[in-house]
Amino acid sequence: MVGVCDCGEGCGDVPLTEANVIVWELKLPLLGRAVAKALNCDVNEMEFTMPRTWQVASAGDGRRPWC
């Protein structure tokens, strides 16, 4: 495998090893819970109808917006 730069500045190709091209899998529920914990919020997972939009946490009693 070879990495090819297309920035237009004449960069050379970069040979890649198997260790350079590891594919990572993102587990969104775990990430959401970690963000909620880091912000000291209650975990509140909810998927919205807008594509790629999730609520992962909530803070306060819900009567006012939280910033």
N, C-alpha and C positions, 0 to 999 in steps of 0.2 A: 504494500500500500504506500501511496505517496500523497502528501499534502501539497496542494497547488494553490499558490497565492494569485488572486486576480485583482490586486489593488492597482495595477498599472505602473508600478515603480520598478519592475524588473526583478522582483524577489525570486530566488531560486526555489526549486521544488524541495520539500522536506520529507526524507524517508521516515516512515512511521513503523513502529513495532506494534505487536498485539496489545501491549500495555498502554500504548498511546491512544487506542481507539476503543476503550472499554465503554460499553453502553450502560448508563445508569437509569434505573427506573424510579420515578417520582411517585410516592404514595401520598396523594393529596390529603386523605383523612389524618394520617400521622403528622403531616406538616401543619395542618390546621390546628390540631390539638397542641402541638409544640408552640405555635404562635400564641394561642390562647393562654397557655401556661406561662410563657415568657412575659405576657402583658398583664398577668394576674387577673384574667377574665374568666367568666364561666364558659365552658365549652357549650356551644349551641350550633350544631351543624345543620345547615339547611341549604338546599339547592334551589336557586331561583329559576324562573322561566327564561331569563336572559342567558344566552349561551356563555359557558365558562365563568359563571358567577356563583359564588358560594358564600354563605355566612359561616364563619368558623367560631365566632365567640360573641358574647354580649357582656356588657358591663352596666352597672347601675340597676335601677328598678324598672327601666323601660318607659318611664314617663317623660323623659327628656333625652335629647341626643347626647351622646358621649363623644368627646374629642380626645 
